[in-house]
Amino acid sequence: MASGSFNAWCKKYGAHQTKKYEYRNWNTELLEPIAKDIDEVWQAFDNNLAGPRDVCLNNLCGLVDGIETDLKGMLPLPGLSS
């Protein structure tokens, strides 16, 4: 590949089209053979994180609820007029 062609490919993120050639996205074409494999691995990874992610979210919500309860117990603050 000529350096000018490579530079154009990089600047256009793999997209290519001329009057003579219809639109092509070389990045997509290069990734198509492995996209299914990547998707399967990503889905398995995401599924394995679902449980810990939910536990973390529930713990965080519990902490925020506790802070809210503590703050409500402090109001109204002594010495402040309403």
Secondary structure, DSSP 8 states (H G I E B T S, - for coil): --HHHHHHHHHTTTEE--SSS--EEHHHHHHHHHHHHHHHHHHHHHHHHHHHHHHHHHHHHHHHHHHHHHHHHH-S-TT---
